[in-house]
Amino acid sequence: MPLPTITCCHSGSVSNRGSSGSDPIAVLIGAKRPSGTLIHTIAVHPDHVRQGHGRHLLTSLGSKLSILGPPRIIAEVPDTLVPACELFSATGYVEEAVLTDYVFDGDRKRAGELAGGFVIPVTIDDLAANGLLGEADPQVCWQRSIETLTARKDDIAGLAVASDERIEAYILYRNGGEIVSLRSFVEDRGARLTHLVSQLSTQGMTTFRFPKVHPAEMSIELLEALGFRPAAGHRLYATRARAA
């Protein structure tokens, strides 16, 4: 994972009121990649909200990235954080999509025998070597991007349905019940993915979550057929860096 970029507002440097205090009153933490910058956290001290500090941080970051790049800036904001959503909208960010958290609670019955394939362990390196983590992948959240998966590969396990010629579907997961990625390359109405989810259930992972699914990544109809249900939402905001 790239090192975070941190910018602080101080009470003497933002308000233009001549304050000489040096304690930080607002902070922005992000991660930068060649493809864009993620705003991971933006926070303002409760005693200094509604004074423009959050907007100042976002504007300053945009000005800096308009020179240094990359130009794309995004934020994935829980839709329960209404003030944060309002801040991004007011600062020129556009809502591109709603990312949905899904959970699986083990109610799905075990799938039948898999026809025409077999289940094998799979790693991030295996998928990369087979060209299955390339640019053709659908839109995904920051934590399921190629860079994040590669950086976290030692903590990620996987299972795949394979034929004699290729990998036809896979599921990546972490201990603790997080589905990292779920993909099928065969049109089978979810049969292979159902089998892989069932395999995790037989290993004791009866409850797990699949966070921040982009609507272009997988349809809600397929996820519900696999036994997942929506639990929470995040708004994907994006903008292009520009000078203030």
N, C-alpha and C positions, 0 to 999 in steps of 0.2 A: 504494500500500500504506500503511495507517495506520502512524503512528509507534509503535514498540514501547513497552510499559510495562515498566519495570525496577524490581525490588525487590531489595535486597541484605540479607543477614543479616550482621551483624558479631559478632565473637567476644565483644564486651561487651554486646550487646543482646538476645541470644537465649538463651544458656545459663543465665542466672540464677545464674552462679557468680561474679559480680563481676569478670570479666575486663575489663581496660581497653584491650585491643587494638582497633585500628580497621581492620584489614585485612579485606576481605570474605571470607567463607568459604562463601557460597552465593549463588546468583543465580537469579532467575526472569525470563524475558523473554517477553513476550506481545504480542499485537495485539488491539485492541479495536474492535468495530463495534457498531452498534445491535442487531444480531441476536445477538451473543454475543462472548465473549473466547476467543481461542486461546492456550493455553500452548505457546509455540514451543520453549522450552528451560528446563529446570530442572536445575541442577548443584550439587553439593556438593564442596568440597575433599576430596581423598582422606584427609587427616588428620582429617576431622571427619564421616565418614559414620557412619550408624547412631546418630546422636545427636539425631534429631528435627528437624533444620534444614529438610529438605525438607518435612516435614509442616507445620512452622511457616509456611513461605512459602505453601503452598497454603491453609492455614487463614486466614492474614492476607489473602490475595487475596480469598478468599470473603467475609470480613467486610467488606472495603472495597466489593466489588461489590454486596453486599446493600443498601448504602446508595446507591451511585452508579449501579448498573446497568451493563450489562444482567445479568440473573440467570443466563443460561446460560453455562457455562464448559466448554470441550472441550480435549482433547489427542489428538494422533494419534501414537502411540508405536510405533516399530518393535518387532515382537514378539520380536526378539532381545535387546532391553534388558529382561531379566527384572526386575532391581531396580526400574526405573522403573515397569513394569507393576504390581509389587507395591505400590509407593508409592501410586499412584493408587487402586488397589483398597482399600488400608487407610485411605485418607483419605475414603472415601465416594463415589468416582467409580464409575459404572456402565459396563460395557463395552456399547456400543450396536451395534457392528458391527466386522467385520474388513475393512479396506481393502487391496486387493491391487494390487501393481505387476505390470504385464504388459509383456512385451517382444516385439518383432517382429523376426525375424532374416533376413527376405528370402526364406524358403523358399516362400512362397506364390506360386503361378503367377499370371501376369498375367490379370486379368479380361477377359472378352470385351467386345464393343461394348455400350454402354449403350442400352437401348431406351426411348424416350419421355422423354428428358431430355438436358440438356447440362451440361457442367462449366464453372463460372465461378469467378473469384477472388471471395473474400468476406472482409469485415472484421468486427470486433466491432461497429462502428457499423451495418453493414448488417443484422446479425442482430438488434440491438436495435431498429432501425427497423421490422423485420418482426415484432416481438413474440416472438422466439425465444429470448430470455434472461430470460423472466419467471418469476413465482412457480410456474408450472406445471412447471418443470424438475424432474427427479428429484433425490433427495438426492445431493450431491456433496461431495468433500473441500473444505477451506478454499481451496486454491489454484485450484479450478475454480468457486468461487462467482462470482456476478455482479460483486461488488465487486472481486475480484482480477482477473478478466478485463478489466474496464473500466480498472483502474489499469495493467495491463500491455499494453494494446491496441497500443501502438506497436511492441512486440516480437513480436507474434503475426500470423502469416499464415494464410490459410485458403482452402479450396476447397469448393465446394458443387455439388450436383446440383440443377438448377432446371428446372421446367417453364415453360410460358407463364404460369401462374398464381401459382406460389409456389416457395420453396426447399423441397426435399424431403429433403435430407440434407446434412450438412456435416462437415468435419474442420478443426480448428484446430491449428496446430503452431508450434513455435519452432525456429530454427536450432540445431543440436546434437542433434536427434533426439528432442525431447519432443513427444508428442501432448498438446495442451492440452484438447481436447474432441472428442467424437465422437458425433454424434447423427443419427438417422434419424426422419422423421415419416411414413414409409410402410411398411406391412407387406409386405416383399418378400424376407424370409429373408436379409437382409443384402446383397442384390445391389448397392445403391447405395453402401453403405459399402465393400464389397469393391472397387468401382471407384475410389473415392476413395483408399483405401489403395494400390491399384495405381498411381494417378497419382503419389503421393509416391515410390514405388519407382522409377518411370521418371525422376524428377528427381534420383536419386542417393541418396535417403534409404532405403537398403536395411535399415538397422538403426535402430530407434527404440523408445522406451518410452512407456508409458501409465500414469503413476503413480497410486496410491491410488484405485483404482476402488471405489466403494461398491457393494455387491451389488444395491441398488435402481436403480443407474445403468444397468447393462448386464449381461446374463447371461453367465456364463462360457462357455456353449455358443456364443453368438454370437461372443464374442471369439476363441474357439478356431477357429471357422469362418473368421474373418477372417485367421487366421494368427498370433494372439498366444498366448503361453503365460505362465502365472503364474510370478513370479520371487521375490517377497518379500511380506511382510504387515505391516500396521500395525493396531494396535488403537485404535479410536475410543472414548475415554472421555469421559463427560459428567457434569455435576452441576449443581445449582442453587445459586447463591450464598446463603449464610446466615451470620448473625452467629455468632461463636464462642461 
